[in-house]
Amino acid sequence: MKTGTELERVVYEYWAKRFGRVRQDFVHSGTLVIKEKELAGTGKFILYHIGKMSIVRVDPTLAKQAGLPDGYDRDFGSLTVNRLQELLPVELESTLLDSYLDPDDFECFTAGEEFTTRQLDLENDKAYLLRLYETCTEDDLDAADIIIEEPDPIIFGIFAGSKMVAYASHRYWDDVIADIGVLIHPKYRSRGLGKAVVSTLCEWCIQNDIVPMYRVFTDHVHSRRIPEAIGVKDLVAIKTLKVTAERDTAYR
């Protein structure tokens, strides 16, 4: 069971591995600039705030225009949105939060007595999944990050009789972090079932020494209610910024 500093260690080690750094970097104010040709012409900056450190993925041309350092520079300090806006006219498009659950902070919720909750068997329960998917929109499936042809390895469902009405699943990040997705039948929303099914999945994660993670955009008000209720805390913020229209015209 990973709590407190041990939880942060796991999270920081994952991100350090992803960006080719070491975990200790995240306890210092510094900025890592990653120049990516794939972002050429987009006018976008993707800015990560992890601990005290900032990581920015950016078109090489924009990095030069903004006067950003090459690679990692602790002396540069942490790049913030306000600081970037002083360097170039950019506007914030979205903020994505990665929140992680410390078992000591866990608030568990359960469904009412009229419901049953259990783990799904991917071989025998596929029909329940497909029927739930059919009731939801493409936007619902996209928000839950569901790939119908590739079910997640761990799935829990809440059932009303023989009908599955709530779903929570996770996919592994390096076998230590569980990225959670949740889907609720349209006719059963706003009844606390999202919190209940995610709670069950989180209990499984804690018992199996996996860190539960909930990813959500800050403007998705309803989706944010689940992580806020169960007690997760934000450790990573990913902000997408784009040069303003006037500068974008000149840039092209």
Backbone hydrogen bonds, N-H to C=O, Kabsch-Sander energy under -0.5 kcal/mol:
donor,donor_aa,acceptor,acceptor_aa,energy
3,T,1,M,-0.7
6,E,3,T,-1.6
7,L,3,T,-0.8
8,E,4,G,-1.8
9,R,5,T,-2.3
10,V,6,E,-2.0
11,V,7,L,-2.2
12,Y,8,E,-3.1
13,E,9,R,-2.4
14,Y,10,V,-1.9
15,W,11,V,-2.0
16,A,12,Y,-2.6
17,K,13,E,-2.2
18,R,14,Y,-2.0
19,F,15,W,-2.0
20,G,16,A,-0.6
20,G,17,K,-0.7
21,R,16,A,-2.9
25,D,22,V,-1.9
26,F,23,R,-1.6
27,V,24,Q,-1.5
28,H,25,D,-1.5
30,G,28,H,-0.7
30,G,52,K,-0.6
31,T,73,D,-1.8
32,L,54,S,-2.4
33,V,31,T,-0.5
33,V,71,G,-2.2
34,I,32,L,-0.6
34,I,56,V,-3.1
35,K,33,V,-0.6
36,E,34,I,-0.6
36,E,58,V,-2.9
37,K,35,K,-0.5
39,L,36,E,-1.4
40,A,37,K,-1.9
42,T,39,L,-1.9
43,G,39,L,-0.5
45,F,241,L,-2.7
46,I,57,R,-2.4
47,L,45,F,-0.6
47,L,239,K,-3.3
48,Y,46,I,-0.5
48,Y,55,I,-3.8
49,H,237,A,-2.8
50,I,48,Y,-0.6
50,I,53,M,-2.3
51,G,235,L,-1.0
52,K,26,F,-2.9
53,M,50,I,-1.9
54,S,30,G,-2.5
55,I,48,Y,-2.2
56,V,32,L,-2.9
57,R,46,I,-2.6
58,V,34,I,-2.5
59,D,44,K,-0.7
63,A,59,D,-2.2
64,K,60,P,-1.8
65,Q,61,T,-2.1
66,A,62,L,-2.3
67,G,63,A,-0.6
67,G,64,K,-0.8
68,L,63,A,-2.4
71,G,33,V,-0.6
71,G,69,P,-0.6
73,D,31,T,-2.4
77,G,74,R,-1.4
80,T,78,S,-0.6
84,L,80,T,-2.4
85,Q,81,V,-2.3
86,E,82,N,-1.0
87,L,83,R,-0.8
87,L,84,L,-0.7
88,L,84,L,-2.3
90,V,88,L,-1.3
91,E,242,K,-2.8
93,E,240,T,-3.2
94,S,240,T,-1.4
96,L,238,I,-3.0
97,L,216,V,-2.9
98,D,236,V,-2.9
99,S,97,L,-0.6
99,S,214,Y,-2.6
100,Y,233,K,-2.5
101,L,212,P,-2.1
102,D,100,Y,-0.6
105,D,102,D,-2.6
106,F,103,P,-1.0
107,E,230,I,-2.5
108,C,106,F,-0.6
115,F,112,G,-1.9
116,T,159,F,-2.0
118,R,157,G,-2.2
120,L,155,I,-2.8
122,L,120,L,-0.6
125,D,121,D,-2.9
128,Y,125,D,-0.7
129,L,125,D,-1.4
130,L,126,K,-2.5
131,R,127,A,-2.2
132,L,128,Y,-1.9
133,Y,129,L,-2.7
134,E,130,L,-2.0
135,T,131,R,-0.8
135,T,132,L,-0.9
136,C,132,L,-0.6
136,C,133,Y,-1.3
141,L,137,T,-2.1
142,D,138,E,-2.5
143,A,139,D,-2.6
144,A,140,D,-1.7
145,D,142,D,-1.1
146,I,141,L,-2.7
148,I,146,I,-0.6
150,E,147,I,-1.7
154,I,170,H,-1.2
156,F,168,A,-3.0
157,G,118,R,-2.7
158,I,166,A,-2.2
159,F,116,T,-3.5
160,A,163,K,-3.0
161,G,159,F,-0.7
163,K,160,A,-1.7
165,V,158,I,-3.0
165,V,163,K,-0.5
166,A,158,I,-1.3
167,Y,183,L,-2.4
168,A,156,F,-2.3
169,S,181,G,-2.4
170,H,154,I,-1.8
171,R,179,D,-1.5
173,W,177,I,-2.6
174,D,172,Y,-0.6
176,V,173,W,-1.8
177,I,173,W,-1.5
178,A,211,V,-3.3
179,D,171,R,-2.6
179,D,177,I,-0.6
180,I,178,A,-0.7
180,I,213,M,-2.7
181,G,169,S,-2.4
183,L,167,Y,-2.4
185,H,165,V,-2.8
188,Y,185,H,-2.4
189,R,186,P,-0.8
191,R,188,Y,-0.5
196,A,192,G,-1.8
197,V,193,L,-2.8
198,V,194,G,-2.1
199,S,195,K,-2.0
200,T,196,A,-1.9
201,L,197,V,-1.9
202,C,198,V,-2.7
203,E,199,S,-2.4
204,W,200,T,-1.8
205,C,201,L,-2.3
206,I,202,C,-2.7
207,Q,203,E,-2.3
208,N,204,W,-1.5
209,D,206,I,-1.4
210,I,205,C,-3.0
211,V,176,V,-2.7
213,M,178,A,-3.0
214,Y,99,S,-3.0
215,R,180,I,-0.5
216,V,97,L,-2.0
218,T,95,T,-2.4
220,H,217,F,-1.7
221,V,219,D,-1.4
224,R,220,H,-1.7
225,R,221,V,-0.6
225,R,222,H,-1.0
226,I,223,S,-0.7
228,E,224,R,-1.9
229,A,225,R,-1.9
230,I,226,I,-2.1
231,G,227,P,-1.2
232,V,227,P,-1.7
233,K,100,Y,-2.4
235,L,98,D,-2.2
236,V,98,D,-1.6
237,A,49,H,-1.8
238,I,96,L,-3.1
239,K,47,L,-3.4
239,K,237,A,-0.6
240,T,94,S,-2.3
241,L,45,F,-2.9
241,L,239,K,-0.5
242,K,91,E,-2.3
243,V,43,G,-2.4
244,T,89,P,-2.5
248,D,244,T,-3.0
249,T,245,A,-2.1
250,A,246,E,-1.4
251,Y,247,R,-2.7
252,R,248,D,-1.9
